[in-house]
Amino acid sequence: MPRKQKKGKYKLKTHKATAKRFRVTGSGKLVRTKIGKGHLRRNTSKRTKRLFTRMVEVKSRGMVKRVHRLAPYLTKYKANPNARTGQTNK
């Protein structure tokens, strides 16, 4: 039996590394985490380490355009995908 032909546009694949690094706020702004959180933080002051936790808005229009191209559904499904369906991770 032959397969059914799909009608409509193609699905786009999300670039997973981009989707993990950026998120969209409720007002639609694109935000990212700060660098320097990975390792070698022993010599860093507590104040600086505390500042690493804040998210920073992406200001350049070119970067916003590139991120939206790499992760087209980022605005559709906000930061917490489990909140939509009511699922919990155990």
N, C-alpha and C positions, 0 to 999 in steps of 0.2 A: 504494500500500500504506500503510495507516495506521501511525502510530508506536505503539510500545509504551508503555503507561502505566507510569511509574515508581512503585514502591511504597516507602513509607518517608517519612522526614522530608526537609525541604528542606536544601540546602547553604547555609551561611552564608558571606558574603563577608568577607574579612579587610580591615580598614582598614590599608593598607600603611604609612602614616606612623607608625602606632602600632607595627606589627610591627618597623619599623626602629629605633625609639627604645627599646624594652624587650626584655628576654630573660628566660628562666626558668632558674634554676640547677638543678643536679642534685637538690637537696633540695626544689625546688618554690618557692623564693622568687622574687619578681619584682624585677628590678634594672634600673636606668636609668643612663645616663651623666650626668655633671655638665654644667652650662651653662657658657658662656664659652669654648668650645673653637674657635669658628668663626673669628673674626678679631679684630684690635686687641689682639694679645697681646705687642706689642713692649715695652711698659712694665711688663709683669707679671714678677714675680720668677720665677727658675727653680724655686724650691720650690713656688710656687703652680701653675705650669704642670705640674709633676710630679704634683701632687695632682689635676689635672683628669683624669688617665688612669684613676683608680679608679672602679669602679662602686658605686652607692649603692642600698641596699635601699629599696623603696617600702614605707613603713610604714602609711599610712592605708588603712583597709579600703575606704573609698569609692572611692579611686583604683584599688586593685587590682581591685575589682568592675567599674569602668568599662573598664579595660584588657582584662580578660578578655571583656567584652562586645564590644569593638571588634575584638579579635584572639582569636577563640575557639579556634583551633588552636595557639596559642602554646605551650601546655604539651605538646602532642602532638609537635611537631617543635621540638626544642630550638634552641640558638643556631646551630649549624652544619648547615644542611640537606644539604650534600654529604657529610657523614660517614656518613649512613645508607646511601647508595647506593654509596659508594666512588669517586665521581667527583672529578675535579680540574679546577680552572679554569686554562686556559692562555691 
